[in-house]
């Protein structure tokens, strides 16, 4: 298993349903992305939230990557295909290079 140890401030977001609206966001938590591991067919983000450690699993083909601009800063969004949860973090070339195989479809 390949592993990338990193410390990035990020924002993890969970939503209530597939047809979510702004008020359906049930958890918007600042996290520190500490590690990413790759496994066959997917990868895991290991994050430290204020009150717990969180592991989110993503699978190849079921993950969307978006590069956005937010007030002149590049943001990388890693989102589960169904839109139920995502992580926004500062764009980081090391993360992009590490996850490149999952971005290419």
N, C-alpha and C positions, 0 to 999 in steps of 0.2 A: 504494500500500500504506500503510495506516495503521499507526502505531507508537506504543507507549507505553513510555517509558523510566522505569524505576522500580528501586528497590533494596529488595528484601524478602528476609529470611532465610526459607528454606523447607526442606522435606525431600522429596527425590525418592526414590521407591521403585520398584524393578523386582522382578517375581516370576518364578519359574521356569516355571510352567505355569498353565493356566486353572483347574485344580482345586487351587490352591495352599493350603498350610497355613503356619503361622508359620515353620517351618523352611525353607520354600521361598523365602523372601525372600532374593534373592541380592545385592541392593544397596540399601542404605538410606543415602543420602548427604546430608549437609547441603549445601545450595546457596544461592547468592544469585541470586534472580530479577532479572535486569538489564533485560530488555526483552521485550515482547510485540508481535508483528506480526500483522496480519490479512491474509489473502489470500482470494481467492474460494473460498468453501466451507470455510474453516478458519482456524486461527491457529497460531502457533509460539511456544513459550516458550524464551527464551535464558537459560541458567543457567550460573553459574560454580561448578564443584565444586572441591574442594581440589586435584585433580591434572589437571583438564581442563575445557574448556568443553563444554556439552551443549546440544543443540537437540532439543526434543521437539515433534512435530507432532500436532495434533489436528484432527479434521474435524467439521463441523456434522453433527449427528445421530448421531455415533459417540463423543460425549463426554458424560460425566455430571459434574454439578456438585453438590456436597454442602456444606451449611453445618453444621458440627458444633460442639459445645461441648466444650472440653478444659480442665478445671480452671478453669471460669469465663471462659475466653477463647474467642472465636469463631474457628473455623478454616475456611478455604475449601479444599475438596479438588477438584482438577481431575483427573478419572480417564478413561483410555481405556475405552471401552465394554466391552472384553473383560476388564477388571480386571487387565491385565498390567503396567500402570504408572500411577502417579499422583504428584501433587505436592500436599503439604499446606503451606499458608502462612497467616499471620495474615489474618483477614478484612480486606479493603481495598476500600472503596467505589469507589475509582478503577478498580481491576481489574474489579470487578463491572460498573460502568458501561461500561467499554471492551469487555467480552465479552458484554454483555447479549443481543445478537442470537444468540449461540450457546447461551445458556441457555434461550431461549424456544422451545418446541416445541409 
